[in-house]
Amino acid sequence: MARPKNSPEKIEKMRHDMMDAVIDLLDEVSPEKVSIRMIAEKIGVSHMVFYTYFKDRSEIMKALIERQSDRIERHFEGLLEKAQMEPVKDVLLELMTDYAMTAHAHPKIFRMFWMSQRSLRKDSINNFDHIAPIFEKLAGLLKLGMEKGEFISRNPRLAAVTILSSINSPIILDICGKIPKDVTCEELLSEIRREVIAYLKS
């Protein structure tokens, strides 16, 4: 007798459970060492069950990156709405603070999202597609600030790349253990937030 098919809701839940297992595993091993067997064991199923929900390891890593990108996009959309009514500068400062806090809370996800090796290209981790919307949404927020007269007029996309590069730098230094002992990541980020606002206004 054939097994009954799972509902779309159950399939989606299992896919998310498997992706959550990857996130948990990233606290133990690097992204390239996460295996299908480890994912299956984490949620208590046979490794063969994995293939009911994902074609291979590449597909689940790509799905995880896409899920994270979607969450970031939704967060940006909420901030864009907020910036219609409030000063864009305040919204941008909130965004930079939230972004840094999330990166510190989930360093392995940050690392996988931004710093994965070229050897992982087959997992689509190094593909620009997953980060392009972040630059676009941030550029939209900056453009709004320019239209409202809070920031000087400049190329919003270039400004977005400049700002993300500035924020990512101390986080990457911190993750790699390269910040001098007499300086904290929080201090660096505080300085960078001030510099970002000065850059946008000058």
C-alpha positions as CSV (number, residue, x, y, z in Angstrom):
1,M,0.0,0.0,0.0
2,A,1.4,3.4,-1.1
3,R,2.1,6.0,1.6
4,P,-0.2,8.9,1.6
5,K,1.3,12.1,0.2
6,N,2.1,14.9,2.6
7,S,0.2,18.1,2.3
8,P,2.0,21.1,0.9
9,E,2.0,22.6,4.4
10,K,3.7,19.5,5.9
11,I,6.2,19.5,3.0
12,E,7.0,23.2,3.6
13,K,7.4,22.6,7.4
14,M,9.8,19.7,6.8
15,R,11.8,21.8,4.4
16,H,12.1,24.6,7.0
17,D,12.9,22.1,9.7
18,M,15.8,20.8,7.6
19,M,17.0,24.3,6.9
20,D,16.8,25.1,10.6
21,A,18.9,22.0,11.2
22,V,21.5,23.4,8.9
23,I,21.6,26.6,11.0
24,D,22.0,24.6,14.2
25,L,24.8,22.6,12.6
26,L,26.6,25.8,11.6
27,D,27.2,26.4,15.3
28,E,29.3,23.2,15.2
29,V,30.9,23.0,11.8
30,S,31.7,25.2,8.8
31,P,29.2,25.4,5.9
32,E,31.2,23.2,3.6
33,K,31.3,20.4,6.2
34,V,27.5,20.2,6.7
35,S,26.4,16.8,5.2
36,I,23.0,15.4,4.3
37,R,23.5,12.7,7.0
38,M,24.2,15.3,9.6
39,I,21.0,17.2,8.6
40,A,18.9,14.1,8.8
41,E,20.3,13.0,12.1
42,K,19.6,16.5,13.6
43,I,15.9,16.2,12.9
44,G,15.7,12.4,13.6
45,V,15.0,11.0,10.1
46,S,16.8,8.7,7.8
47,H,19.2,10.4,5.4
48,M,17.1,9.0,2.5
49,V,14.1,11.0,3.7
50,F,16.2,14.1,2.9
51,Y,15.8,13.4,-0.8
52,T,12.0,13.6,-0.6
53,Y,12.4,17.3,0.1
54,F,15.6,18.4,-1.5
55,K,17.4,17.1,-4.6
56,D,20.9,17.4,-3.0
57,R,23.0,19.3,-0.5
58,S,23.4,22.1,-3.1
59,E,19.7,22.7,-3.2
60,I,19.2,23.0,0.6
61,M,22.1,25.4,0.9
62,K,20.6,27.5,-1.9
63,A,17.1,27.4,-0.3
64,L,18.6,28.5,3.0
65,I,20.3,31.5,1.4
66,E,17.1,32.3,-0.5
67,R,15.1,32.1,2.7
68,Q,17.5,34.4,4.5
69,S,17.4,36.9,1.5
70,D,13.6,36.9,1.6
71,R,13.6,37.7,5.4
72,I,16.1,40.5,4.8
73,E,14.0,41.9,1.9
74,R,10.8,41.9,4.1
75,H,12.7,43.7,6.8
76,F,13.8,46.3,4.4
77,E,10.3,46.7,3.0
78,G,9.0,47.4,6.5
79,L,11.8,50.0,7.1
80,L,11.0,51.7,3.8
81,E,7.4,52.1,4.9
82,K,8.5,53.5,8.2
83,A,10.9,55.9,6.5
84,Q,7.9,57.5,4.6
85,M,6.7,58.9,8.0
86,E,9.9,59.2,10.0
87,P,13.4,60.7,9.3
88,V,15.3,58.4,7.0
89,K,18.4,59.0,9.0
90,D,16.8,57.4,12.1
91,V,15.5,54.5,10.1
92,L,19.0,53.9,8.6
93,L,20.6,54.0,12.0
94,E,18.1,51.5,13.3
95,L,18.8,49.3,10.3
96,M,22.6,49.4,10.8
97,T,22.2,48.6,14.5
98,D,19.8,45.7,13.8
99,Y,22.0,44.4,11.0
100,A,25.1,44.3,13.2
101,M,23.2,42.7,16.1
102,T,21.9,39.9,13.8
103,A,25.3,39.3,12.4
104,H,26.8,38.9,15.9
105,A,23.9,36.7,17.0
106,H,24.3,34.4,13.9
107,P,27.9,34.7,12.8
108,K,27.9,31.5,10.8
109,I,24.9,32.6,8.8
110,F,26.6,35.9,8.1
111,R,29.8,34.1,7.1
112,M,27.9,31.8,4.8
113,F,26.0,34.7,3.3
114,W,28.9,37.0,2.7
115,M,32.2,35.1,3.1
116,S,31.9,31.6,1.6
117,Q,34.8,30.3,-0.4
118,R,34.7,30.2,-4.2
119,S,34.9,26.4,-3.9
120,L,31.2,26.5,-2.7
121,R,30.0,28.1,-6.0
122,K,28.1,25.0,-6.8
123,D,26.0,25.6,-3.8
124,S,25.0,29.1,-5.2
125,I,26.4,30.6,-2.0
126,N,28.8,32.8,-3.9
127,N,26.3,33.9,-6.5
128,F,25.5,37.6,-6.5
129,D,21.8,36.9,-6.9
130,H,21.1,36.4,-3.2
131,I,22.7,39.8,-2.2
132,A,21.5,41.9,-5.1
133,P,18.1,42.6,-3.5
134,I,19.8,43.9,-0.3
135,F,21.7,46.5,-2.3
136,E,18.6,47.4,-4.2
137,K,16.4,47.9,-1.1
138,L,19.1,49.9,0.7
139,A,19.6,52.0,-2.4
140,G,15.8,52.6,-2.3
141,L,16.0,53.8,1.3
142,L,18.9,56.1,0.5
143,K,17.1,57.5,-2.5
144,L,14.1,58.3,-0.4
145,G,16.4,60.2,2.0
146,M,17.8,62.1,-0.9
147,E,14.3,62.9,-2.2
148,K,13.3,64.1,1.3
149,G,16.3,66.4,1.4
150,E,18.0,64.6,4.3
151,F,20.9,63.3,2.2
152,I,22.8,65.0,-0.6
153,S,22.2,63.7,-4.1
154,R,24.5,60.9,-5.3
155,N,24.3,57.5,-6.9
156,P,22.0,55.6,-4.5
157,R,23.4,52.2,-5.6
158,L,27.0,53.2,-5.2
159,A,26.1,54.7,-1.8
160,A,24.4,51.4,-0.8
161,V,27.4,49.3,-1.7
162,T,29.7,51.8,0.1
163,I,27.6,51.7,3.3
164,L,27.2,47.9,3.3
165,S,31.0,47.5,2.8
166,S,31.6,49.9,5.7
167,I,29.3,48.0,8.0
168,N,30.5,44.6,7.0
169,S,34.2,45.4,7.5
170,P,34.3,45.4,11.4
171,I,31.9,42.4,11.5
172,I,34.3,40.5,9.2
173,L,37.3,41.6,11.2
174,D,35.6,40.5,14.4
175,I,34.6,37.1,13.0
176,C,38.1,36.5,11.8
177,G,39.6,37.7,15.1
178,K,41.5,40.6,13.5
179,I,40.3,43.5,15.7
180,P,43.1,44.8,18.0
181,K,42.5,43.9,21.6
182,D,42.2,47.5,22.7
183,V,39.3,48.1,20.3
184,T,35.8,46.5,20.3
185,C,33.6,45.7,17.4
186,E,30.8,47.8,19.0
187,E,33.1,50.8,19.1
188,L,34.1,50.4,15.5
189,L,30.5,50.1,14.5
190,S,29.5,53.2,16.4
191,E,32.2,55.1,14.6
192,I,31.1,53.7,11.3
193,R,27.5,54.7,11.9
194,R,28.6,58.3,12.5
195,E,30.8,58.2,9.4
196,V,28.0,56.8,7.3
197,I,25.6,59.6,8.2
198,A,28.4,62.2,7.6
199,Y,29.1,60.6,4.2
200,L,25.4,60.9,3.2
201,K,25.2,64.5,4.3
202,S,28.4,65.8,2.8
